[in-house]
Structures are given as structure tokens and as C-alpha cells.
Amino acid sequence: MATTPKIPAEIEAGIQNFKAEDLKHAETAEKNPLPSPEVVQQERQELQRRESIETFDKDKLKKTETIEKTVLPDPQVINQERTIHNIEEFDKTKLKHAETEEKNPLPDKATIEQEKRASQSS
């Protein structure tokens, strides 16, 4: 014996009081699931191409010899490689010691005070 699930009372009341006259009319639009003739034609062409590739007779091809040419790098690439090599091989021990002298371009306090007085007096 199969048991039916319990339906809440408010849903059951809604089902019993349902009136089909209250529904709104809706137009149904039928859609064509079939592809257009253009799509069918494109698919046929694609299938023919694939079939012609798969069934191609390889014996009709001519034997060829490939000649590989050695291409030399252009001068720009050569210079770039030399620069990288020179940087990697650079000897830091050959550098001379240099003393850095710090220069302060800011005015000292006396000059600032003097400028303040000059601007206040004018």
C-alpha cells in the first residue's frame, strides 16, 4: 500500500478553490528545431572536406628533398648577446673606490630667517 505525501493545508485549499477562468490567455509560439538549409549545406561541405582528407591517396604525392638553410643572426642580436656576456663576465675588483660627496641644496636656517624678514617687511 503506497502512502501519498501530506500536502500542507494552505496548498490543498488553494488546489480545491482553483478556478480555470482566472487564468490569462497565452499565445504559444512553435519553434522549428530543424536547421536551416544553409546550415545543412555547410555541414555537408564540412563532411565532404573531412572525407576527402581521410580518403586521400598518399601515393599521388611527389617525393621532395628539403634543403635547410642556416640563417645567421642579425647584428642587433649579436650585439645584445655580447652585452649580456660582458655584463656576466664583468670583474668588480677592477673598479676604483670613489668617495661620494653629499651636497645639501637646501638653505640653512639663517638664510630662511633672512628671507622671512624680507618678505614681512615688504
Buried (B, 14 or more C-beta within 10 A) or exposed (E): EEEEEEEEEEEEEEEEEEEEEEEEEEEEEEEEEEEEEEEEEEEEEEEEEEEEEEEEEEEEEEEEEEEEEEEEEEEEEEEEEEEEEEEEEEEEEEEEEEEEEEEEEEEEEEEEEEEEEEEEEE
